[in-house]
Amino acid sequence: MRIARQPRYQQIALQIAERIVRNELKVGQKIYARSTLATTFAVSPETARKAINVLSDLGIVDPVHGSGVNIASKQKAQEYLAQYQEVETMEDLRTQIMQSVESQRRELANFSSILDKLVDQTEHFQKTNPLTPIEFELEKDSEKFGLSLGEMNLWQNSGATVVAIFQNAELIVSPGPYATLNQGDTLYFVGASDTGQIVQNFFLWQLRHRLQNDAFF
């Protein structure tokens, strides 16, 4: 990501404006361009001249030919600093947005990696298990969410043997009876030819059953 840097003459102009606002340089006071400013800020006379030109264009100083520069307005120096701070705030916001975009890009890349692993795991299951696992995503709400596989008696009610759960961007293999299910999880299980439909009916029936009770009350 590119980082914006101010030209040196703009930095010097800001520093002079800050000194005016702090009353270190007072209206009517004379400062000298080029040689004195160049020495003070360790820059070339041309850079010092550009800094004075910026302040002169804004009415903060008044160059007097052959006699240096007079401080002309504290108010305009304050306005210049306020405007700069607004621009700096916008630049900070832009930086934050770019950082957020970069973070999202990394998250998407990580998610893509996780999906690749999931595909690899699924292919592994298909090669090593004589029964191809059935994939079932728990998209709809159910009163069974938050319960463990053992508590909801999934195997007893459906005949499904859960071999994996994709949960919170993680593939949990052989989860066991204490694993809980939540909306958005994906189940991988094996069973008879009609087990997939039974599992689907099991969760949807629970949802319909609850909705009917809610309607009754």
C-alpha positions in Angstrom: 0.0 0.0 0.0 1.4 3.4 -0.9 2.0 6.0 1.8 1.4 9.6 1.0 4.3 12.0 2.0 4.1 15.8 2.0 6.7 17.7 0.1 9.2 19.3 2.4 8.1 22.9 1.6 4.6 22.1 2.7 5.9 20.7 6.0 7.8 23.9 6.6 4.8 26.0 5.8 2.7 24.0 8.3 5.4 24.4 11.0 5.5 28.2 10.5 1.7 28.4 10.6 1.8 26.4 13.9 4.3 28.8 15.4 2.1 31.7 14.4 -0.9 30.1 16.1 1.1 29.4 19.2 2.2 33.1 19.2 5.8 32.1 18.8 5.7 34.3 15.7 3.4 37.4 16.1 1.5 39.4 13.5 3.8 42.2 12.2 6.9 40.3 13.1 9.5 40.0 10.4 11.1 36.7 9.4 13.6 36.2 6.6 13.1 33.9 3.7 15.6 31.8 1.9 18.9 32.0 3.7 17.6 32.2 7.3 14.7 29.7 6.8 16.9 27.4 4.7 19.4 27.3 7.5 16.7 26.9 10.2 15.0 24.0 8.5 18.1 22.5 6.8 16.7 22.8 3.3 17.7 24.6 0.1 16.8 28.3 -0.4 14.4 27.2 -3.2 12.5 24.9 -0.8 12.3 27.8 1.7 11.0 30.1 -1.0 8.2 27.6 -1.9 7.2 27.4 1.7 6.9 31.2 1.9 4.9 31.2 -1.4 2.4 28.8 0.1 1.9 31.0 3.2 1.8 34.1 1.0 -0.9 32.7 -1.3 -3.0 32.0 1.8 -2.5 35.5 3.2 -0.7 34.3 6.2 2.5 36.2 5.5 3.3 39.2 3.4 6.7 39.1 1.5 8.4 42.5 1.3 10.8 42.7 -1.6 14.3 42.9 -0.4 13.2 43.0 3.3 12.2 39.5 4.2 8.6 38.4 5.2 6.1 39.9 7.6 3.6 37.8 9.6 0.2 39.0 8.3 -2.6 37.0 9.9 -2.9 34.6 12.8 -6.5 33.8 11.9 -5.6 32.6 8.4 -2.8 30.5 9.9 -5.5 28.9 12.1 -7.8 28.3 9.1 -4.8 26.7 7.2 -4.1 24.3 10.1 -7.8 23.4 10.4 -8.1 22.7 6.7 -5.0 20.6 6.8 -6.3 18.6 9.8 -9.5 17.9 7.8 -7.5 16.6 4.9 -5.4 14.5 7.2 -8.5 13.0 8.8 -9.8 12.1 5.3 -6.4 10.5 4.5 -6.6 8.6 7.8 -10.1 7.3 6.8 -8.8 6.3 3.4 -6.0 4.4 5.0 -8.4 2.6 7.3 -10.6 1.7 4.4 -7.6 0.3 2.5 -6.5 -1.7 5.5 -10.0 -3.1 5.9 -10.1 -4.1 2.2 -6.7 -5.8 2.6 -7.9 -7.6 5.7 -11.0 -8.8 3.8 -8.8 -10.0 1.0 -6.7 -12.0 3.4 -9.9 -13.5 5.0 -11.3 -14.4 1.6 -8.0 -16.1 0.7 -8.1 -18.0 4.0 -11.7 -19.0 3.4 -10.8 -20.3 -0.1 -8.0 -22.3 1.5 -10.5 -23.8 4.0 -12.9 -24.7 1.1 -10.1 -26.4 -0.7 -9.3 -28.5 2.5 -13.0 -29.3 2.7 -13.0 -30.6 -0.8 -9.9 -32.6 -0.1 -11.5 -34.1 3.0 -14.7 -34.9 1.1 -12.7 -36.7 -1.6 -10.8 -38.5 1.1 -14.1 -39.7 2.6 -15.3 -40.9 -0.7 -12.2 -42.9 -1.4 -11.8 -44.5 2.1 -15.4 -45.0 3.0 -17.6 -47.6 1.2 -20.6 -45.3 1.8 -20.4 -41.8 0.3 -21.1 -39.2 3.0 -24.2 -37.2 2.5 -23.8 -33.4 2.9 -26.6 -31.5 4.6 -26.5 -27.8 5.4 -28.5 -26.7 8.4 -29.9 -23.5 6.8 -33.2 -23.2 8.7 -33.8 -22.7 12.4 -34.5 -25.6 14.6 -35.1 -26.1 18.3 -32.5 -28.8 18.2 -29.7 -26.3 17.7 -27.4 -26.0 20.7 -28.0 -29.7 21.7 -25.4 -32.3 21.3 -25.8 -35.2 18.8 -26.4 -37.5 21.8 -29.0 -35.3 23.3 -31.0 -35.0 20.1 -30.7 -38.8 19.5 -29.9 -38.1 15.9 -28.7 -41.6 15.2 -31.6 -43.2 16.9 -34.1 -41.0 15.1 -32.6 -41.1 11.6 -30.0 -43.9 11.4 -27.4 -41.3 10.3 -23.8 -41.8 11.5 -22.2 -38.3 11.5 -18.6 -38.5 10.2 -17.9 -34.7 10.1 -19.3 -31.3 10.9 -18.2 -28.1 9.1 -18.6 -25.5 11.8 -17.2 -22.0 12.3 -14.9 -22.4 9.2 -13.5 -25.6 10.6 -14.0 -29.2 9.6 -14.5 -31.4 12.6 -13.9 -35.1 11.7 -15.5 -37.8 13.8 -17.2 -35.3 16.1 -18.7 -37.8 18.6 -21.9 -37.6 20.6 -21.0 -34.5 22.5 -20.7 -32.2 19.5 -23.4 -29.6 19.2 -25.1 -28.3 16.1 -26.0 -24.8 15.2 -27.7 -23.0 12.3 -25.3 -22.7 9.4 -23.4 -25.8 10.2 -22.9 -28.5 7.5 -23.4 -32.2 8.4 -21.6 -35.1 6.7 -23.1 -38.4 7.5 -23.5 -41.9 6.2 -26.5 -44.2 6.3 -29.1 -46.0 4.3 -30.4 -44.7 0.9 -33.3 -42.8 2.6 -31.2 -41.5 5.5 -30.7 -38.1 3.9 -34.4 -37.5 3.6 -35.0 -38.7 7.1 -32.4 -36.3 8.5 -34.0 -33.4 6.6 -37.4 -34.3 7.8 -36.1 -34.6 11.4 -34.8 -31.0 11.5 -37.7 -29.5 9.4 -40.3 -31.4 11.5 -38.8 -29.9 14.6 -39.1 -26.5 13.1 -42.7 -27.0 11.9 -43.6 -28.5 15.3 -42.4 -25.4 17.1 -44.1 -23.0 14.6 -47.4 -24.8 15.1 -47.1 -24.5 18.9 -46.3 -20.8 18.6 -49.4 -20.3 16.4 -51.5 -22.2 18.9 -50.6 -19.9 21.7 
